[in-house]
Amino acid sequence: MDNSIYKTVLVAMVIVMFLVLCSFSLKEYRQNQNEKKAEPGFAVLELFTSQGCSSCPPADEVLATYAALNNPKIIPLAFHVDYWNYIGWKDPFSKAQFSNRQHNYERLLHVPSNYTPQLIINGTHELVGSNKNAIKILVDQQLKVPSKNEIRITKAVLVNNQLKIDFDTDALANTVVNLAVVKKKSVTNIKRGENSGLQQTNFNIVFDFITVPNEVNAKREVTFNFNPQWSSTDFTVVAYLQKSDTGAILTASQSEIFPKN
């Protein structure tokens, strides 16, 4: 075969192979996107953690993998508890409010005692927050369960140093609405305690949190103080509807924060 013809045929074959590979890649991409859109359920992951707990960094890493997915159906939240602060390092994100929330789950889920890292999925399933295989199984299961309810964040805007959030949801008996101001990422150099010397990166940290009654005529606006030194692009807002008598989370949504027009 003439060299020029051989080269032409070879180039043509390479082009055909490239187009076939692109076709398969595009098909796989579209399939993955369709699968994401087809997810009828959701998964709220509430991790109770602490920078003062030596067992927590692996769980923080697991939560980080879900945060990196940017899947609107999966909402990871890190609640930093305060009961480890006595051993040498005060977690800057810890609050007694979050420890109390975990105590409430202890009562609702009949857990023998609180511990870290503890992960609660959709308010009904609890397990060790570093058990990534078991977590994946539960998350996949929850994503397949259709949600019968809906909650919408209709406004999340900054007005001066106030973050104003409007929401709309189904009015159901024995339910509350939880709203969280969540920082996407923060790096801390831990200088004392069990994790002394560790540079800890935390994701989806709950900075502020409020629970309001879900009633027919209840006010659908909540206001948080917002530090003027913070950047709104570093934060998101999360809202989720929860049964007050069982702890089951019925639906959830999240939103970016926008400056006032």
C-alpha positions in Angstrom: 0.0 0.0 0.0 1.2 3.5 -0.8 2.5 5.3 2.2 0.2 8.3 1.7 -2.9 6.0 1.4 -1.7 4.1 4.5 -1.4 7.3 6.5 -4.8 8.5 5.3 -6.4 5.2 6.4 -4.6 5.3 9.7 -5.7 8.9 10.4 -9.3 8.0 9.5 -9.3 5.0 11.8 -8.0 7.1 14.7 -10.7 9.7 14.1 -13.4 7.1 14.0 -12.1 5.5 17.3 -12.0 9.0 18.9 -15.6 9.7 17.8 -16.7 6.4 19.2 -15.1 7.0 22.5 -16.5 10.5 22.7 -20.0 9.0 21.9 -19.7 6.5 24.8 -18.4 9.2 27.2 -21.2 11.5 26.3 -23.7 8.7 26.7 -22.3 7.8 30.1 -22.4 11.5 31.2 -26.0 11.9 30.1 -26.9 8.6 31.9 -25.3 9.8 35.1 -27.0 13.2 34.8 -30.4 11.5 34.2 -29.8 9.2 37.2 -29.1 12.3 39.4 -32.3 13.9 38.2 -34.3 10.7 38.7 -33.4 10.5 42.4 -36.9 10.9 44.1 -35.6 11.1 47.6 -33.0 13.0 49.7 -30.5 12.5 52.4 -29.7 15.0 55.3 -26.5 13.9 57.0 -26.1 15.4 60.5 -22.6 14.7 61.8 -22.0 15.4 65.5 -18.3 16.0 65.6 -15.6 17.9 67.5 -12.1 19.1 66.8 -11.2 17.9 70.3 -12.0 14.2 69.5 -9.2 12.1 68.0 -11.8 9.7 66.4 -13.5 12.5 64.5 -11.2 13.5 61.6 -12.0 10.3 59.6 -15.7 11.1 59.9 -15.1 14.7 58.9 -13.4 13.3 55.7 -16.4 11.1 54.9 -18.7 14.1 55.3 -16.3 16.1 53.0 -16.7 13.5 50.2 -20.5 14.1 50.3 -20.0 17.9 50.4 -17.8 17.6 47.3 -20.5 15.9 45.3 -22.6 19.1 45.2 -25.7 16.9 44.9 -28.7 19.0 45.9 -30.4 15.8 47.1 -27.6 15.2 49.6 -27.2 17.7 52.4 -24.2 17.2 54.7 -24.2 19.2 58.0 -21.4 19.2 60.6 -22.7 20.0 64.1 -19.7 20.7 66.4 -20.6 19.7 70.0 -19.0 21.4 73.1 -18.6 18.5 75.5 -15.0 17.7 74.4 -13.8 21.3 75.0 -12.6 20.4 78.5 -9.7 18.3 77.4 -7.5 21.1 76.2 -8.9 22.4 72.9 -12.0 24.5 72.6 -13.6 23.8 69.2 -14.3 27.3 67.7 -17.4 26.0 66.0 -18.9 24.2 69.0 -22.1 25.2 70.7 -24.1 23.8 73.6 -27.1 24.1 71.3 -25.7 21.4 69.1 -24.9 19.1 72.0 -28.5 19.5 73.1 -29.7 18.6 69.6 -27.7 15.4 69.8 -29.2 14.7 73.3 -32.6 15.0 71.7 -31.7 12.4 69.1 -30.5 10.2 71.9 -34.0 10.3 73.4 -35.8 9.9 70.1 -33.7 7.1 68.7 -33.2 5.3 72.0 -29.4 5.5 71.7 -27.7 4.4 75.0 -25.5 7.5 75.1 -24.0 10.3 73.0 -20.7 9.8 71.2 -18.6 11.3 68.5 -18.5 11.0 65.6 -22.1 10.2 65.3 -24.0 10.5 62.1 -27.8 10.8 61.9 -29.3 10.3 58.4 -32.8 11.8 57.8 -33.4 11.9 61.5 -34.1 8.1 61.7 -30.8 6.2 61.2 -27.8 6.6 63.4 -24.3 5.1 63.0 -20.6 5.9 63.5 -19.7 8.8 61.2 -16.5 7.2 59.8 -18.3 4.0 58.6 -18.3 5.0 55.0 -19.5 1.7 53.5 -22.6 1.6 55.8 -23.2 5.3 55.2 -23.1 4.8 51.4 -25.7 2.0 51.7 -28.0 4.1 53.8 -27.6 7.2 51.6 -28.4 5.2 48.5 -31.4 3.7 50.1 -32.8 7.1 51.2 -32.3 8.6 47.7 -34.6 6.0 46.4 -37.5 6.8 48.8 -39.8 9.4 47.3 -40.4 12.5 49.4 -44.1 13.3 49.9 -43.5 16.8 51.1 -41.7 19.9 49.9 -39.9 22.8 51.4 -38.7 25.8 49.4 -36.3 28.6 50.4 -37.9 31.5 48.5 -35.4 34.2 49.7 -32.0 34.2 51.3 -30.7 37.8 51.1 -28.3 40.0 53.1 -29.7 43.3 54.2 -26.9 45.2 56.0 -25.7 42.7 58.6 -29.0 40.7 58.6 -29.5 37.5 56.7 -33.2 37.2 55.9 -34.6 33.9 54.9 -38.1 33.2 53.6 -39.4 29.7 53.2 -42.5 27.9 52.2 -43.5 24.3 53.2 -46.4 22.0 53.8 -48.3 22.8 57.0 -48.3 19.5 58.9 -49.1 18.6 62.5 -46.2 17.7 64.9 -43.6 19.2 62.6 -40.9 21.9 62.9 -38.7 23.7 60.4 -35.0 23.7 61.0 -32.9 26.5 59.3 -29.1 26.4 59.3 -26.5 28.9 58.2 -23.7 26.7 56.9 -20.0 27.6 56.2 -18.8 25.6 53.2 -15.2 25.1 54.4 -12.8 26.2 57.1 -9.2 25.3 58.0 -8.0 25.3 61.7 -4.6 24.7 63.2 -5.3 22.7 66.3 -2.8 23.5 69.0 -3.9 21.4 72.0 -5.9 18.4 73.0 -6.2 15.0 71.3 -5.7 16.4 67.8 -2.8 18.7 68.8 -0.6 19.6 65.7 -3.3 18.7 63.2 -4.3 21.2 60.5 -8.0 20.3 60.3 -10.2 21.1 57.3 -13.9 21.0 58.1 -16.7 21.2 55.6 -20.4 22.3 55.8 -20.1 23.6 59.3 -23.3 24.7 61.0 -22.6 28.2 62.2 -26.1 29.2 63.2 -29.2 27.1 63.7 -32.8 27.7 64.6 -35.9 25.6 64.9 -39.4 27.2 64.4 -42.9 25.8 64.7 -44.5 24.7 61.5 -48.1 26.0 61.8 -50.6 27.1 59.2 -50.4 30.8 60.1 -46.8 30.7 61.3 -44.4 33.4 60.1 -42.4 32.2 57.2 -39.4 34.4 57.7 -36.4 34.0 59.9 -33.5 36.5 60.4 -29.9 35.7 61.4 -27.2 38.0 62.4 -24.4 37.9 59.7 -20.9 39.1 60.6 -19.9 41.9 58.1 -16.4 40.3 57.9 -17.9 37.1 56.4 -18.3 36.6 52.7 -21.7 35.4 51.6 -20.2 33.2 49.0 -18.6 31.1 51.7 -22.0 30.2 53.2 -25.2 28.4 52.2 -28.6 28.2 53.8 -30.4 24.9 54.5 -34.0 24.3 55.5 -35.6 21.0 56.5 -39.0 19.8 57.7 -38.9 17.4 60.7 -41.3 15.5 62.8 -41.0 16.7 66.3 -42.3 13.5 67.9 -40.1 11.0 66.0 -37.2 13.1 64.5 -37.9 11.9 61.0 -36.9 14.5 58.4 -39.6 14.8 55.7 -37.9 17.0 53.1 -35.0 19.5 52.8 -33.6 22.1 50.5 -30.6 24.5 50.3 -29.8 27.8 48.8 -27.0 30.2 48.1 -27.1 33.6 49.8 -27.6 36.7 47.6 -27.1 40.4 48.3 -30.1 42.6 48.3 -30.9 43.9 44.8 
